[in-house]
Amino acid sequence: MTTTKIRPNKDNFENDTKPPLPSSINTLTILTFIGSGIAFLYIVFMPALNKLMMGFMEKATESGDDLSASKLAEIERGKTLIELTQANIVPIMAIGLISVILCVVGAIWMRKLKKDGYWLYIAGELLPVIGNFIFLGTEQFTGIISIVMGVGVPLLFIGLYSMQLKFLSR
């Protein structure tokens, strides 16, 4: 007796397959994973980085170099921010870690084309903006770079992900 092997035909599985991942969502989620990894490292090493930066600022003010009034004011604002961050280090780090987790889980769910992932991601992006504002106030915005990184980049990614909502379901 001969046995015949039945080869699956791709037409048989057409209804069972999930839609392909759009390249835009693929790219955004990969960037989210990279950014979340960098944010995680920054959060973990935040106490050491704060100590290092405080040392640099102390050396700059004590070096005897002629610093302009604007440079001295900028250094003082930086010191104030680091002292305020150190005073609230535990809640700031907790907010940061929760935010990273929300962004990563949201990105994973969006790779599975789940709309709930979008909302998790939004929460993960907005939580540190709101949380840091509660603990640091406007002191966290010491320059244009801190404004762009703290508010601009999250809003940019929220906008980019919002344009991909049409691909998300469930």
C-alpha positions as a LaTeX table, in Angstrom:
\begin{tabular}{lrrr}
\hline
Residue & $x$ (\AA) & $y$ (\AA) & $z$ (\AA) \\
\hline
Met1 & 0.00 & 0.00 & 0.00 \\
Thr2 & 1.32 & 3.39 & $-0.93$ \\
Thr3 & 1.03 & 6.36 & 1.29 \\
Thr4 & 0.48 & 9.69 & $-0.22$ \\
Lys5 & 1.70 & 12.82 & 1.36 \\
Ile6 & $-0.59$ & 15.75 & 1.22 \\
Arg7 & 1.29 & 18.96 & 0.75 \\
Pro8 & $-0.31$ & 21.98 & 2.21 \\
Asn9 & $-1.38$ & 24.42 & $-0.40$ \\
Lys10 & $-0.90$ & 28.07 & 0.43 \\
Asp11 & $-4.53$ & 28.64 & $-0.56$ \\
Asn12 & $-5.63$ & 26.34 & 2.27 \\
Phe13 & $-4.08$ & 28.63 & 4.84 \\
Glu14 & $-5.06$ & 31.96 & 3.34 \\
Asn15 & $-7.80$ & 32.58 & 5.88 \\
Asp16 & $-5.71$ & 31.44 & 8.84 \\
Thr17 & $-2.74$ & 33.74 & 8.37 \\
Lys18 & $-2.40$ & 37.08 & 9.99 \\
Pro19 & $-1.80$ & 40.17 & 7.88 \\
Pro20 & 1.85 & 41.09 & 7.33 \\
Leu21 & 3.47 & 43.64 & 9.59 \\
Pro22 & 3.58 & 47.01 & 7.83 \\
Ser23 & 7.12 & 48.26 & 7.37 \\
Ser24 & 6.32 & 51.56 & 9.09 \\
Ile25 & 5.19 & 49.79 & 12.27 \\
Asn26 & 8.21 & 47.50 & 12.03 \\
Thr27 & 10.56 & 50.49 & 11.83 \\
Leu28 & 8.83 & 52.42 & 14.62 \\
Thr29 & 8.82 & 49.46 & 16.99 \\
Ile30 & 12.50 & 48.74 & 16.33 \\
Leu31 & 13.29 & 52.39 & 17.10 \\
Thr32 & 11.15 & 52.07 & 20.24 \\
Phe33 & 13.13 & 49.01 & 21.37 \\
Ile34 & 16.42 & 50.85 & 20.81 \\
Gly35 & 15.21 & 53.99 & 22.57 \\
Ser36 & 13.80 & 51.98 & 25.46 \\
Gly37 & 17.11 & 50.17 & 25.86 \\
Ile38 & 18.99 & 53.46 & 26.00 \\
Ala39 & 16.42 & 54.88 & 28.44 \\
Phe40 & 16.73 & 51.77 & 30.63 \\
Leu41 & 20.52 & 52.17 & 30.81 \\
Tyr42 & 20.16 & 55.86 & 31.61 \\
Ile43 & 17.67 & 55.12 & 34.39 \\
Val44 & 19.83 & 52.39 & 35.92 \\
Phe45 & 22.95 & 54.56 & 35.87 \\
Met46 & 21.17 & 57.81 & 36.79 \\
Pro47 & 22.62 & 58.10 & 40.33 \\
Ala48 & 26.18 & 57.59 & 39.05 \\
Leu49 & 25.65 & 59.96 & 36.13 \\
Asn50 & 24.26 & 62.63 & 38.44 \\
Lys51 & 27.28 & 62.30 & 40.71 \\
Leu52 & 29.64 & 62.52 & 37.73 \\
Met53 & 27.90 & 65.59 & 36.30 \\
Met54 & 27.89 & 67.29 & 39.70 \\
Gly55 & 31.64 & 66.72 & 39.92 \\
Phe56 & 32.16 & 68.26 & 36.47 \\
Met57 & 30.12 & 71.30 & 37.44 \\
Glu58 & 32.02 & 71.73 & 40.73 \\
Lys59 & 35.35 & 71.56 & 38.88 \\
Ala60 & 34.15 & 74.10 & 36.32 \\
Thr61 & 33.15 & 76.64 & 38.96 \\
Glu62 & 36.29 & 76.09 & 41.07 \\
Ser63 & 38.73 & 76.01 & 38.15 \\
Gly64 & 39.40 & 79.71 & 38.28 \\
Asp65 & 38.60 & 80.12 & 34.61 \\
Asp66 & 36.77 & 83.26 & 33.74 \\
Leu67 & 33.25 & 82.06 & 33.13 \\
Ser68 & 30.64 & 84.42 & 31.82 \\
Ala69 & 27.62 & 85.22 & 33.94 \\
Ser70 & 25.41 & 83.19 & 31.61 \\
Lys71 & 27.69 & 80.12 & 31.93 \\
Leu72 & 27.69 & 80.41 & 35.72 \\
Ala73 & 23.90 & 80.73 & 35.74 \\
Glu74 & 23.63 & 77.67 & 33.48 \\
Ile75 & 25.89 & 75.66 & 35.79 \\
Glu76 & 23.82 & 76.71 & 38.81 \\
Arg77 & 20.58 & 75.63 & 37.08 \\
Gly78 & 22.22 & 72.29 & 36.30 \\
Lys79 & 23.28 & 71.85 & 39.92 \\
Thr80 & 19.77 & 72.68 & 41.10 \\
Leu81 & 18.30 & 70.11 & 38.72 \\
Ile82 & 20.72 & 67.39 & 39.83 \\
Glu83 & 20.08 & 68.11 & 43.52 \\
Leu84 & 16.33 & 68.02 & 42.93 \\
Thr85 & 16.68 & 64.77 & 40.96 \\
Gln86 & 18.79 & 63.20 & 43.71 \\
Ala87 & 16.21 & 64.22 & 46.32 \\
Asn88 & 13.48 & 62.43 & 44.30 \\
Ile89 & 15.59 & 59.66 & 42.78 \\
Val90 & 13.40 & 56.71 & 43.80 \\
Pro91 & 10.09 & 57.95 & 42.33 \\
Ile92 & 11.83 & 59.31 & 39.22 \\
Met93 & 13.58 & 55.99 & 38.58 \\
Ala94 & 10.35 & 54.05 & 39.27 \\
Ile95 & 8.43 & 56.23 & 36.81 \\
Gly96 & 11.18 & 55.74 & 34.26 \\
Leu97 & 11.26 & 51.96 & 34.61 \\
Ile98 & 7.47 & 51.66 & 34.44 \\
Ser99 & 7.47 & 53.88 & 31.36 \\
Val100 & 10.09 & 51.76 & 29.61 \\
Ile101 & 8.12 & 48.60 & 30.36 \\
Leu102 & 4.89 & 50.15 & 29.06 \\
Cys103 & 6.59 & 51.32 & 25.84 \\
Val104 & 8.21 & 47.93 & 25.19 \\
Val105 & 5.04 & 45.94 & 25.89 \\
Gly106 & 3.03 & 48.41 & 23.80 \\
Ala107 & 5.47 & 48.05 & 20.90 \\
Ile108 & 5.35 & 44.25 & 21.14 \\
Trp109 & 1.56 & 44.33 & 21.04 \\
Met110 & 1.59 & 46.72 & 18.09 \\
Arg111 & 3.88 & 44.28 & 16.26 \\
Lys112 & 1.02 & 41.82 & 16.78 \\
Leu113 & $-1.26$ & 44.54 & 15.33 \\
Lys114 & $-3.16$ & 45.00 & 18.61 \\
Lys115 & $-4.63$ & 48.44 & 19.14 \\
Asp116 & $-4.25$ & 48.12 & 22.93 \\
Gly117 & $-0.50$ & 48.28 & 22.39 \\
Tyr118 & $-0.92$ & 51.81 & 21.08 \\
Trp119 & $-2.60$ & 52.92 & 24.29 \\
Leu120 & 0.08 & 51.26 & 26.44 \\
Tyr121 & 2.73 & 53.00 & 24.39 \\
Ile122 & 1.00 & 56.38 & 24.81 \\
Ala123 & 0.87 & 55.83 & 28.58 \\
Gly124 & 4.56 & 54.90 & 28.60 \\
Glu125 & 5.50 & 58.06 & 26.71 \\
Leu126 & 3.35 & 60.46 & 28.72 \\
Leu127 & 4.03 & 59.04 & 32.20 \\
Pro128 & 7.59 & 60.41 & 32.49 \\
Val129 & 6.58 & 63.79 & 31.07 \\
Ile130 & 3.85 & 64.15 & 33.70 \\
Gly131 & 5.75 & 62.41 & 36.52 \\
Asn132 & 8.94 & 64.40 & 36.02 \\
Phe133 & 6.92 & 67.60 & 35.90 \\
Ile134 & 5.37 & 66.70 & 39.27 \\
Phe135 & 8.76 & 66.02 & 40.90 \\
Leu136 & 11.04 & 68.41 & 39.02 \\
Gly137 & 8.71 & 71.11 & 37.76 \\
Thr138 & 10.10 & 73.38 & 35.10 \\
Glu139 & 13.63 & 72.93 & 36.50 \\
Gln140 & 14.00 & 69.92 & 34.20 \\
Phe141 & 13.97 & 72.18 & 31.15 \\
Thr142 & 17.45 & 73.66 & 31.35 \\
Gly143 & 17.86 & 74.13 & 27.62 \\
Ile144 & 16.50 & 73.43 & 24.18 \\
Ile145 & 17.94 & 69.90 & 24.14 \\
Ser146 & 16.12 & 68.92 & 27.32 \\
Ile147 & 12.86 & 70.29 & 25.92 \\
Val148 & 13.28 & 68.44 & 22.63 \\
Met149 & 14.28 & 65.16 & 24.29 \\
Gly150 & 11.76 & 65.41 & 27.12 \\
Val151 & 8.70 & 66.55 & 25.20 \\
Gly152 & 9.42 & 66.79 & 21.47 \\
Val153 & 10.60 & 63.23 & 20.84 \\
Pro154 & 7.71 & 61.61 & 22.75 \\
Leu155 & 5.19 & 63.78 & 20.90 \\
Leu156 & 6.85 & 62.97 & 17.57 \\
Phe157 & 6.62 & 59.22 & 18.19 \\
Ile158 & 3.05 & 59.49 & 19.44 \\
Gly159 & 2.20 & 61.28 & 16.20 \\
Leu160 & 4.02 & 58.69 & 14.08 \\
Tyr161 & 2.29 & 55.80 & 15.84 \\
Ser162 & $-1.06$ & 57.60 & 15.56 \\
Met163 & $-0.67$ & 57.61 & 11.79 \\
Gln164 & $-0.38$ & 53.80 & 11.93 \\
Leu165 & $-3.64$ & 53.20 & 13.80 \\
Lys166 & $-5.31$ & 52.12 & 10.56 \\
Phe167 & $-3.19$ & 48.94 & 10.59 \\
Leu168 & $-4.03$ & 48.05 & 14.20 \\
Ser169 & $-7.06$ & 46.00 & 15.10 \\
Arg170 & $-8.41$ & 43.83 & 17.89 \\
\hline
\end{tabular}
